[in-house]
């Protein structure tokens, strides 16, 4: 799992760490081994993703959450809001997150692995399904309750496959789409990552299927769904 220089560490520490995180984040920390790193997320009560992060188990009493620097404060504030009745401390950790790659390699990894990251500008904008988190392991539907879980599970079981993310490569690497990916003036979806003519786009599956069937004369080299 690649990390960029824009990542920071949040340390969750205390004897209630496992129980506390189990009730808040989207993966099952009770199953993690020491030094294991899982991709995870935290959502609001409406089931929209506040932040994405890597969750590393240091010990039974400590977990390090590695997240993008733009959502550090928001993630810490969210955790602290729910931590008032738990014996845990939540603090920003050492700036040194270890070996990291440059920005281009990091974004390429996000796109190639269909694993979008949450930044401040898209925090609380998307559901996990719209980000493909229901398909890449960031959501554990068997772990029990966590914040937003009821809405997230309802969407998962009632409307499976409604949303997808797509990796799209265009002929012109300098073409600008702003925040919306359009083809022939028709919206396909929202851009959630971009680097050198490669895009990760969130949208309705039917829009991507239609585009794949009519890809000629669109300026698109390839399109692949998660």
C-alpha positions in Angstrom: 0.0 0.0 0.0 1.6 3.3 -1.2 1.8 6.4 1.0 2.6 9.9 -0.2 4.3 12.8 1.6 0.8 14.3 2.1 -0.2 11.6 4.6 -0.2 12.1 8.4 -0.7 9.7 11.3 -3.5 9.8 13.9 -2.8 7.7 17.0 -5.7 6.1 18.8 -4.4 4.7 22.1 -5.9 3.3 25.3 -7.5 0.1 26.7 -10.8 0.7 24.8 -9.1 1.2 21.4 -10.5 -2.0 19.8 -14.1 -1.5 21.1 -14.1 2.2 20.3 -12.8 1.8 16.7 -15.1 -1.2 16.1 -18.1 1.0 16.6 -16.8 3.8 14.4 -14.9 2.6 11.3 -15.9 0.4 8.5 -13.6 -2.6 8.9 -13.2 -5.2 11.6 -10.3 -4.2 13.9 -11.1 -7.2 16.2 -9.6 -9.5 13.5 -6.4 -7.5 12.9 -3.1 -9.0 13.8 -0.2 -6.9 15.2 1.4 -4.8 12.4 -1.4 -5.7 10.0 -2.6 -2.8 7.8 -6.1 -2.6 6.5 -7.7 -0.1 4.2 -10.7 1.5 6.0 -13.0 4.5 6.2 -15.3 6.4 8.6 -18.7 7.6 7.6 -21.3 10.1 8.9 -24.8 9.2 10.1 -26.1 9.5 6.6 -23.7 6.9 5.3 -21.3 9.3 3.5 -17.6 8.9 3.8 -15.9 11.5 6.0 -12.3 10.1 5.6 -10.4 7.2 4.2 -7.3 5.8 5.8 -5.0 2.9 6.4 -5.5 1.4 9.8 -2.4 -0.2 11.3 -2.6 -2.2 14.5 0.4 -1.4 16.7 -0.9 -3.3 19.8 -4.2 -4.2 21.4 -4.1 -0.7 22.9 -2.9 1.3 19.9 -3.9 1.8 16.3 -2.3 4.2 13.8 -4.6 5.8 11.2 -2.7 7.0 8.2 -4.8 9.6 6.2 -4.5 12.5 3.8 -3.3 15.7 5.6 -6.3 17.7 4.4 -8.8 15.6 6.4 -6.6 15.1 9.6 -8.5 17.7 11.6 -11.9 16.5 10.5 -11.1 12.9 11.2 -9.7 13.7 14.6 -12.7 15.9 15.5 -15.1 13.1 14.4 -13.3 10.5 16.5 -13.1 12.7 19.5 -16.8 13.4 19.4 -17.6 9.7 19.8 -14.7 9.0 22.3 -16.0 10.9 25.3 -17.3 7.7 27.0 -14.3 5.5 26.0 -10.8 5.2 27.6 -8.9 6.3 24.5 -6.7 9.2 23.5 -6.6 10.6 20.0 -3.6 12.6 18.9 -1.7 13.5 15.8 1.4 11.3 15.5 4.9 11.7 14.2 5.1 13.4 10.8 7.3 10.5 9.6 4.9 8.0 7.9 7.8 5.9 6.6 8.8 5.3 2.9 6.6 7.2 0.5 6.3 7.6 -3.2 6.0 10.8 -5.3 2.6 12.3 -6.1 2.4 10.9 -9.6 3.1 7.3 -8.5 0.6 7.6 -5.7 -2.2 8.9 -7.9 -1.4 6.2 -10.5 -1.7 3.6 -7.7 -5.1 5.0 -6.7 -6.4 4.8 -10.2 -4.9 1.5 -11.1 -6.3 -0.1 -7.9 -9.8 1.5 -8.1 -9.2 2.8 -4.6 -10.1 6.5 -4.3 -8.9 8.6 -1.4 -10.9 11.2 0.5 -9.6 14.8 0.5 -11.2 17.8 2.2 -13.0 18.8 -1.0 -14.9 15.5 -1.3 -15.4 14.6 2.4 -19.0 13.7 3.1 -19.8 13.9 -0.6 -19.9 10.2 -1.6 -21.4 7.0 -0.2 -19.0 4.0 0.0 -20.8 2.4 -3.0 -20.1 5.5 -5.1 -16.4 5.1 -4.3 -16.2 1.4 -4.9 -15.4 0.8 -1.2 -18.0 -2.0 -1.2 -15.8 -3.9 -3.7 -12.3 -3.2 -2.6 -12.4 -4.3 1.1 -12.8 -0.9 2.8 -16.3 -2.0 4.0 -16.9 -5.1 6.1 -20.6 -6.0 6.0 -20.2 -8.8 8.5 -18.6 -6.9 11.4 -21.7 -5.4 12.9 -22.7 -1.8 13.7 -20.6 1.2 12.9 -21.6 4.8 12.3 -23.7 5.0 9.1 -23.8 1.2 8.8 -27.6 0.9 8.6 -27.9 3.2 5.6 -24.8 1.7 3.9 -26.1 -1.9 4.3 -29.5 -1.0 3.0 -28.1 0.5 -0.1 -25.8 -2.5 -0.5 -28.5 -5.1 -0.3 -31.4 -3.2 -2.0 -29.5 -1.6 -4.9 -26.5 -3.8 -5.7 -24.5 -2.7 -8.7 -26.2 0.7 -9.0 -22.9 2.6 -8.8 -19.4 1.9 -10.2 -16.1 3.6 -10.5 -14.3 3.5 -13.8 -10.7 3.8 -14.9 -10.8 5.9 -18.0 -7.9 6.9 -20.3 -8.2 9.6 -22.9 -6.3 10.4 -26.1 -5.4 13.9 -25.0 -3.6 13.9 -21.6 -4.1 17.7 -21.4 -7.9 17.6 -21.8 -9.6 19.3 -18.9 -12.9 18.0 -17.5 -12.9 20.1 -14.2 -14.9 18.0 -11.7 -17.3 16.3 -14.1 -16.5 13.8 -16.7 -18.5 14.5 -19.8 -18.6 12.9 -23.3 -20.3 14.8 -26.1 -21.7 17.2 -23.5 -23.4 14.4 -21.6 -22.4 13.8 -18.0 -20.9 10.4 -17.3 -19.9 10.8 -13.7 -17.7 12.8 -11.2 -13.9 12.7 -11.4 -12.4 11.5 -8.1 -8.8 11.2 -9.2 -6.7 12.3 -12.2 -3.1 12.0 -13.5 -1.7 12.4 -17.0 -4.8 11.5 -19.1 -6.0 8.8 -16.7 -9.1 9.3 -14.7 -11.0 7.6 -11.9 -14.7 8.4 -12.3 -17.6 7.7 -10.0 -21.1 7.3 -11.6 -24.0 5.1 -12.3 -23.1 1.7 -13.8 -25.6 2.2 -16.6 -23.8 5.4 -17.8 -20.5 3.5 -18.0 -22.1 0.5 -19.8 -23.6 2.8 -22.4 -20.3 4.6 -22.9 -18.5 1.3 -23.4 -21.0 0.3 -26.1 -20.5 3.6 -27.9 -16.9 4.5 -27.4 -16.1 5.4 -31.0 -15.3 9.1 -31.7 -15.3 9.9 -27.9 -11.5 10.5 -27.5 -11.4 7.7 -25.0 -8.7 5.1 -25.4 -10.0 2.7 -22.7 -12.6 2.3 -20.0 -12.7 -0.4 -17.3 -15.1 -0.8 -14.4 -14.3 -2.0 -10.9 
